[in-house]
Amino acid sequence: MDPSIAAAASGYIILIFDIDDMKSTVLRLRDDPRPRYFVHTANNTQTTVHGGDQLLAVIERKTFRPDQITFPGASPMNLSDWLKAPMWSSFPLSFEEGGKRFEWKENFVGQLSLHDPSHSQMVAWFSKSRQRVENGKRVIYDAFIAIKPEYDHVRDTTVVSCLLAEHKLRMKGKNSALSEGAATMGVMAYSGLQ
C-alpha cells in the first residue's frame, strides 16, 4: 500500500487487489495472504464474484440488451435496476442493502467513494493501483478498497458494487478518450482539406 495513502486508510478494513482488473482478480485482506474474494470473467461476457466458497453475484454483459446481475436464490435483473444512476449522468450510483441506500460517488480526481446518505458519511473508498519511482526504482502499489469497520456487515455488497462502479468509471473514461481522439482526428482531417 502506498505510504502516502496508508495514514488515510488507518483503522479501515483493507482489501487489496492482486491485479487492478475489475473483471478478473483476487482480493485479500491487507495482513492476511488468504484469498477472500475471487472475480473471474469468461468470454468477456459473464463475470462471477465469489466470497470464499460462496457465490455472491453473476454479472452478464449483453451487447444489444441491458446487462444483468443475478444474486444467489434470486432471478436475474437488469444491472441498472440494482445499481441505479441518475437519468442523464453516470454517477452517483446507488443501491440498497438491508433497507438502506448507499451511493458510489466520483470525486474530482476520478476516485470512487461509497456513502451512506442517511448518516452523511463515507463508508468506503477505492484506490486504483499506482506507480512511482522511489530511489531510482519503479514501485507499483496495489489497488484496494478501504471499508469502515462499522460497515463490515455490507462488505460483500460493497465489493460487488465497487467492481461494477469502477468498471463503469473506467469505461466512461475510455469512451471519453475515444470521443476526444475521434474529434481530434476529425479536426485534423478537416484542417488537411483546406
N, C-alpha and C positions, 0 to 999 in steps of 0.2 A: 504494500500500500504506500502510495506517495506520502512521504513525511509531511509535506505541506498541507495535506488533507487529513492526516491521521488525528490531529487535535480536534478538528470539527466533528469527526466520527467517534470520538471518545464516549463510551457509555452506550453506544448503539450496537445492535446485533449486526455483524458484517458478514455478508455472503459474497464470496469472491468468485468471479467467473474464470474458468480455466482458459476459455477463448472468448474474446469480445465479439460474440456472434449470437444474436437473439434467436436464431433458429437451430443452432447446434452447439451445445456447450454442456459443461458440468459446473454446478455451483457448490462451494464448500464453505463451511464456517471458517472465519479467519484463523483461529487457533486449533482447528481440527481437520486433519487431512482427509477424513472420510467424506466421500461424495454425499451430498444431501439432496440435490435436485439434478435431474437428467433432462436435457432438452435435445430432441432428435427430430430431424426433418427428412422424410422420404420423398424422393422425386420432386423436391421443391414445392410440394402441394399439401402435404399433411405433416403437421408438427405435433408431437406428443410431448407432454410435460409430466414427469413423474417426480413425486416427492418420496425418495427412497423407493420402496416397492409399490407404492400406491400411485395409480394413475390420477392425475389432477385435472387434466384437460387435453382435448384433441382439437386442434385448430386446422380447418381445411380451407386452403386458399383456392378460390374459384376464379376463372377467367371472365366469364360472362354473367355470373350470378354473384350475389353477395357472399363474402367469406362467412364461414360458420364456425361456431365453437360448441363443443359438447363436453359437459361435465358428467362424471360417473353417475349413473342412475337417472339421468335427465335426457330429454330429447334434444337433438341439435337445434340451435337457434342462430339467427343471424348475429355475427360478431357485433354489429352496430347496435343490436338490441341489448347487449350486455355491457359493452364498453362504448358509452354514448358520447358523441361530440356535438357541439352546437351546430346549428343549421349551416352556417357559412364559414365555419372555421374548423381547424384540425384539433385545437386544444381550447379549453381543458377537456380531458377525457374523464368521464365519471362512471362509476359502477356502484352497485350496492352489495354489501356483505353484512349478514346478520341484522338487517333492518337499518343499517347506517349507510350513508352515502359518502364516498371518497372520491377525490379528484386528483388526477395527474395533471400538473401544470408545467409549462415550459417557461424557463426564465430567459433573460435577455442574452445569455451566452449559449442557449440551446441545451441546458441541463434540465432533467426532469426531477420533480419533487411531488410526493404524494401528500395530500392534505385532507384533514378531517374538518369540513366546514362547520360542523356543529360545535367544535371546540376552537376554531380558528387557529389550528396549529399544524405544523408539518409532522407527518407520521413517518415518512421515509424519503430517501433520495437515491438517485442513481448517478454514478460517476463512470464515464467512459474510460477505457484504457488510455494511457498517455505515455509519451516518450519524452525523455530528457537526456541531455548529455551532462554527466557528472564526472568530474575528474578525468575528462577526456574519453569517457566510455559511455556508450549508449545504454540507457537504463529504461526498461519498459515496466510500467506499473499497471497491474491488472484492473479491469473494470470491476465494480462492486455495487451492491445495494446495501444501504445502511438503513436499519429499521429500529425505531424506538422500542425498547423492551416492553413497554406497556401496550404495544400493538402487535406483540408476537402472536396473539391468537388469530390474526389475519395474515400471517406470514405467507401461507401457500397462495392465497389470492393476490397478495402484494407481488409475489414473484411472477405469477402468470400475467397479471395486468401490466407489470413493468416490462416484461418481454415484449408484449404487444404494443405498448405505448412507445417504447424506444425504437422498435421496428418501424412504427408509423412515422416517428420523428425522422429517422434516417431516410425513409422513402420520400418524405416531404422534402428533405434537403437534396436528395438525389434528383427528384423531379425539378426542383428549383434550379439546380445546376445545369440540368439538361435544357431547361427553358432558356436560361441565360446564354448557354452555348449556342442554341438554335438562333436566338435573337442576334447574337454577335455574328454568326455566320451569315445571317440574312443581311445585316448591315454591311458586312464586308462584300457580299455578293452585289448588293445594290450599289455600293461605292465603286466597285470594279466596272459597273456598267456605264458610268459617266465618263 
